[in-house]
Amino acid sequence: MNMPSDLDISRSSPRRPLEEIAAQLGLAPHLLEPYGRDVAKVSLDALEEAGTENRAKYVLVSAITPTPLGEGKTTTTVGLGQALRHLGKTSAVTVRQPSMGPTFGIKGGAAGGGYSQVVPMEALNLHLTGDMHAVTAANNMLAAMVDNHLHKGNRLGLDPRRITWRRVTDVNDRDLRNIVTGLGGNDDGSPHQTGFDITAASEVMAILALSTSLHDMRARLGRIVVGYTYDGEPVTSEQIGAAGAMTVIMREAIKPNLMQTVENTPVLVHAGPFGNIAHGNSSIVADRVASKCADYVVTEAGFGADMGAERFFNIKCRNSGLSPDAAVLVATVRALKAHSGRFRVVAGKDLPEEMLAENPDDVLAGAANLRKQIDNLRLHGVSPVVAVNAFPSDHASEHQAIRDIAEQAGARVAISTHFSDGGKGAVELAEAVAEAAEEPSRFELLYPDSADLRSKIETVATQVYGAESVSYEPAAEKALKSYTENGFGSLPVCVAKTHLSLSSNPSLLGAPTGWTLPVRDVRASVGAGFVYPICGDIRTMPGLSSRPAAERIDIDDRGEVVGLS
């Protein structure tokens, strides 16, 4: 089956005026702040004008442990949002804003795909309304003021060796991971080692996603810990004097961005926190607006259910007060075959020929991961619906194998062809989700705030990941003690580990057991409101591949973008 490119589909899709898209949600025109013809900011006044009732059924889209290629969560999220309208329901999709680093790297954009995507894809993947740049500017404003504080006398006694705040940029650039600043003469600053992260990894981005209002964001920005004194006391952005200016830079960014799908379903695109060291979910503000306005809100969490969904439940829902009514678990034939351990999937390369051959036994051999991720959703009291994201290279017998696995685990399941067929291809999925969402809610958090940090880490490791135990290196032990003494012990945890395995080892596929989660360090995003243990080698600044997407992205004779999809 030959399909047009995602970019061609985006450009050929008839778009409706944003006032009409907003009207589907009951949002009046005065609440929109247009950014050109295809994007508008939604005023925070919508939170009050839409009333106090959260009337929507709240649906999370997650996935089994993905291959390096991704399994189509965004596409499924969009397709499901479109399909619910085919059932006569009003729906809103809420998703993260893509980072330009991956867009120009190997992963590509994140607008969905085929006939289930957010349009226009150029706007979504390139700048949008400048929220990414606001995060970059606010982050780097704080870095500059920290360095200036050192240069101008260091009245707070900040230890230059214990500065934790780094600069960011929205580019994949491995050469900036570790740098030395302040070289030159006395007027050029104080030399010290630091580095850059990608903008999506900034704590400012996590704060944007977890803030519930402008004033809440202001308070959170003030609580950012930038480093420690010689006596081990935390130093905050508020003490440095930067929080007010950072809020001013971010005051437009906290407003969600309204767009639409190829079928004119409303989409709120807002925030894009990193999926490894942050919670990897779109904003609370967007979800709160949508939940007051639609019958269904469909949102997405990064990576597999062990990561994005667990953080959605225990960090995002803990902060938002919203409770999910159902959760979709995206599964693909290729991911189940990969979890069999019989094939190797490499980003940027074609799938092995033998992997494309019809063989339901290979699918069944990877069943353990699907079963475990179903259990991870149930662990939080949420009804799971397995969505088989169908690819043209799949075979009906392989889809049936996934259906058998899911049904034997007691989950609802639907085959979905939303990529090629749009909303009508996800109607079976929408019906299953609507049915699951009507079940009485039993949602519960995995641990209470009052549990100590070590208990929280071990609960996630053993119950969600399937680890037998947790080990702590001396740096991690020291950090946990310090955070508890400084009053951070009530924060939830956000375990930073590989997304390619339930374990911390990306080569361990399926649902490994009998292993130990090694915590090598623990860091705190106090402003965002979580502590993140680091397990394994986690990069906060990606590098470019040997053939990055940037090489094929260009402008044609008409001034149109080419090579983006």
C-alpha positions, 0 to 999 in steps of 0.5 A, a space after each residue: 500500500 503506497 501512502 502519501 508522506 506525513 508531510 503531504 497528508 498534513 498539507 492536503 488536509 482541509 483545516 478549519 478556523 481555530 474559532 470553530 475548533 475551539 467552539 467544539 469545546 465550548 471555548 469562546 473566541 476571546 479566550 484565543 490568542 492567535 499565532 498565525 492561522 493554524 495555532 492559538 494560545 488558550 488564555 488561562 481564563 479558560 480554567 475559570 470560564 469553563 466552570 468547576 466540573 471535570 466532566 471528561 472521561 480521562 484516558 491515558 495512552 501508554 505502551 509496552 516497552 518500545 523498540 528504538 523505533 517507537 510503537 506509535 503512541 502519538 499516532 494512536 492518541 490522535 487516532 483514538 481522539 478522532 475515533 471517539 468523534 465517530 461515536 458521537 462524542 466530543 473529544 480533545 487530545 493533549 500531547 507534548 510539544 516535540 523537541 527540535 533536537 530529535 526532529 533534526 536527529 534520528 527520531 524525527 518529528 512527533 506529530 503523529 503520522 499518516 491520517 492520525 496526526 496533528 496539523 500542520 506538522 511543520 508548525 508543531 515540529 518547528 518552533 510552534 509558539 516559542 515555548 521551547 525557546 522560553 524554557 531555554 531562555 529562562 533556564 539560561 537566565 538562571 545559569 547566568 545569574 548563578 555565575 554572576 553571583 559567584 563573580 560578584 562576591 558569592 554572599 550565599 557561600 555557594 560552593 562552585 564544585 557543587 553547582 547543579 544547574 546547567 545550561 540548555 539548548 534545543 539541539 542534539 550536541 554531544 560536544 556541549 555535554 561537558 564544558 568549562 566556562 569562565 575562561 579568560 581574564 578576571 572580567 570573564 567570570 569564574 572558571 568551573 566545569 559544567 555542561 549543557 542539557 537538551 531543553 526538554 531535560 530542563 527542570 524549567 520544562 518539567 515545571 511548565 508541565 506540572 504547574 497548575 497556574 501562573 502563580 504556582 509556576 512562580 512558586 515552583 521556579 523559586 524552589 529550584 535548587 541550583 547548588 549547595 553551600 560549603 556547609 551543604 545547605 541548598 541554594 535556590 533560584 529565589 535566593 539567587 534573585 532569578 525566579 521573578 525574571 524567569 516567570 516573566 520569560 515564561 508567562 506566555 509559555 504557560 498558556 496551552 497551544 490549540 491545534 487540530 488533527 487531520 480530521 479537525 479534532 481539537 488538540 492542546 499541545 503543551 510542554 515537552 518534558 524529557 521522558 527519562 529524567 522527568 515525567 514525560 507528560 504534557 501539561 496539567 493546565 492543558 488537561 484541566 482545560 480539556 477535562 472541563 470542555 469535552 466528553 473525553 480527554 485522550 493524553 499520552 505518556 512517554 515511553 512504556 507503561 513502566 515509565 511514562 504511565 507510572 509517572 503519569 499516575 504517581 507524579 502528574 495525577 498526584 499534582 493535578 488531582 485528576 484521576 484516569 478512567 482508562 488506559 490504552 496500552 499500544 502494542 505492535 507485532 514488531 515490538 512483541 517479536 523484538 521481546 522474543 529476543 530473536 531479533 535486533 532492532 536498530 534505529 535508522 535501519 530496516 527491520 530484519 527480513 526474517 522479522 517481517 515473515 509471518 510467524 505468530 510464534 515469535 509474537 507469543 515468545 515476546 508475550 511476557 512484556 505485554 502481560 507485565 505492562 498490563 499488570 502495571 496499569 492494573 497495579 494503579 487500579 486502571 482498566 487496560 485496553 490493548 491497542 494493536 497498532 497495525 502495520 502493513 507488513 503485519 499478518 492477521 495471525 500475528 494480530 490474533 496472537 496479540 489478541 489472545 495474549 491480551 484476552 488471556 490477561 483479562 484486558 480488552 483489546 482492539 486492532 487499530 488501523 488509524 495510521 492508514 484509515 484515520 479515526 474510522 480505523 480506530 472505532 473498535 478501539 474507541 468502543 473498547 475505551 468507552 466501555 472501560 471508562 464506564 467501569 467504576 474508578 479504582 485509581 490509586 497511587 503506588 505510594 503515599 507522600 509520607 513514605 521515605 525516598 528509599 521505600 518509594 524507589 524500592 516500591 517502583 523497582 520491585 512492583 513496576 519493573 519486576 526487580 528483586 532488589 535495589 542497590 545504592 552506590 555511595 553517591 546515591 546513599 549520600 544524596 538520599 540522606 541529604 535530601 531527607 535532611 533538607 526536607 525533600 523526602 515527601 517528594 515522589 520519585 522519577 526513576 531515570 533508566 533506559 526506556 528499552 527494557 523493564 530493567 536498567 539494562 537495555 539488552 534485557 528484553 521481555 519481563 526479566 526477573 531476579 535482577 537488581 536495580 543499581 542506583 548510582 546517584 540521586 538528584 532532585 528537581 525540587 521546583 518541579 517536585 520530584 527526586 530522580 534516582 539515576 540508574 545506568 548511563 542516562 544522557 541528558 544531551 543527545 548526540 547526532 547520528 552519522 546520518 541525522 535527519 537535518 541532512 535531508 531537511 531543506 526548503 524547496 523552490 516555493 519556500 516549502 519545507 521538505 524532508 521533515 517526515 
